[in-house]
Amino acid sequence: MNTLRPRARLQAGPRSASTPPAETVGPRAALAHQLALSVCMLLGILVVEDQVLGTAWLYWVGQAAIHSLTLGLIGGLLLSAAGIERPVWGERLLVLLPVLDLLVLAVCRWSVVNAAGFQGFLMAVPMVWLAARYRFRGVAFGIGICVISMVLGLLMSPDPDVVGLLSRGLVTAVLAGAMALVVAGVVVRLAEQRRRLETVSSALGVVSIVLDQDGEVVEEEGLLGGAARGRSARDLLADPVFSDTGRSPLPTERNPLTRAARGADLDGEAVWTTDDGGRRIALSVSSTRLDETRMLVVVHDVTASLAAVLQEEQFLANVSHELKTPLTSITGYVELIEDETSAPDGGDPDLIRSHLAVVSRNVVRLQQLILGLLETARAVSGEKIGSRSGAARATSLDELVRQQVETVRPRAAARRVRFALHGLEKPLELVNADPERLGQALDNVLSNAVKYAHEGGLVTVELGVEDGTARLAVIDEGIGIDADDLAKLFTPYFRARTATEAGVAGYGLGLMITRRILRAHGGDLAVSSQAGVGTRVELVLPLART
């Protein structure tokens, strides 16, 4: 079991870039503001003498109100820490708290005869709070309360010095407002940077996780992309996870989240995992320390890139094996020929010719393998196919299809696969086509149909013309392809799950090459399939290549 536990009361789950950011002034920041205000109010008692109190009861009422609000906030936070959910009105009180503080100070400040008194400048504390939470609207509200407070001062003072009172009140409003404006500006810039970061993270499919010193997930932001889209990174990284090869399960102590919780700095460590539907997903995990008690973990989906690397490695392994087999045979028969020719009588000519025939067949096989690799490299590098310039030339598509069917018949006969041909009796010519490359495309499609058809099954070939285009459909009754794999068929080195589970050999390049050949002719390739039923591959080609 994974020891990492979500702290649900702090963070409900992953948050996307479209979700509003967390409150700038949360419960803990609110407590800091309120405690600072209460402490300043208590210090004010030490500097205020009885003879300068104009309205003593109002002064002490203000003191009691501020400290009561502070005690109420502390009590609410203690209940929350004990696991008792705060009621809805508790959240609203958290919003109203700086407003109540500001109103209390706006009235009670005039209980002191000296209008430039301590409480007037304390209005900056709730104004900063409002600026942090409501930005410039909070600043405007606070300045408005300051102006109203000056009017109250004129009404409440028994013998007011109008000029002195207004000037001192204006100084208080300007100082508090300036502090609040600075805070609001900083908060706005931080919010903008946060939105940009979340937008980029969302576009890249990056999730950030914050772990505390106990290894608990205190925050998870962002949404994974790719194969892991819509899934929680925290859940995907729960044990068991596998190494970057996808074969070996990692012990719990090697789990990236466990290592990050212990303070390890990870740099793009790749692991494989499985979602609830059994789909394999690769994740890259990096981590760094935020402070002494928290670690930041960044996770993003690398399924496509890591799968491509593994498929390429498998492809190279398959190619190495395919090249090694004829070379081994050639080496063995050359040694037999050497032994035969070193005999006193010069050896048996018929036996030597037999050995040479085997060597020749293996040389031809090597040539075919190397030519196939060159064709693959040419297709991947984007080399142009055929020529569209010069005199127009015609290619008989029906005859080309018949030739390719005859080419694959021996392979079909070995598996007792039958062919049903339709539409080949009518001549169909293509102008300016490249017959060599089209032959390669047809061979790829027909070979796949024979290879993936059930033994003793049927492959149907249909040729026709529709809307000025030639359409060739090759339909097999075979193992088919899962719906999830259809979109990946043209990815280099990708092989469908049904093919790998059936143990059918291949490199995952044929359809990619075929589609490129057709598109170079102005056509396209479409594949539809159902696992366990069969596959339909349709080649579309313009009658005249321009």
Secondary structure as UniProt FT lines:
FT   TURN            8..10
FT   TURN            17..18
FT   HELIX           27..47
FT   HELIX           50..52
FT   HELIX           56..81
FT   TURN            82..83
FT   HELIX           88..108
FT   HELIX           109..111
FT   TURN            115..116
FT   HELIX           118..121
FT   TURN            122..123
FT   HELIX           124..156
FT   HELIX           162..204
FT   STRAND          206..211
FT   TURN            213..214
FT   STRAND          217..221
FT   HELIX           226..228
FT   TURN            229..230
FT   HELIX           233..236
FT   TURN            244..245
FT   HELIX           252..254
FT   HELIX           256..261
FT   TURN            262..263
FT   STRAND          269..274
FT   TURN            276..277
FT   STRAND          280..289
FT   STRAND          295..301
FT   HELIX           303..341
FT   TURN            344..345
FT   HELIX           349..381
FT   STRAND          394..396
FT   HELIX           397..414
FT   TURN            415..416
FT   STRAND          418..422
FT   TURN            424..425
FT   STRAND          429..431
FT   HELIX           435..452
FT   TURN            455..456
FT   STRAND          458..466
FT   TURN            467..468
FT   STRAND          469..476
FT   HELIX           483..486
FT   TURN            487..490
FT   TURN            492..493
FT   HELIX           497..502
FT   HELIX           510..520
FT   TURN            521..522
FT   STRAND          524..530
FT   TURN            531..533
FT   STRAND          534..542
//
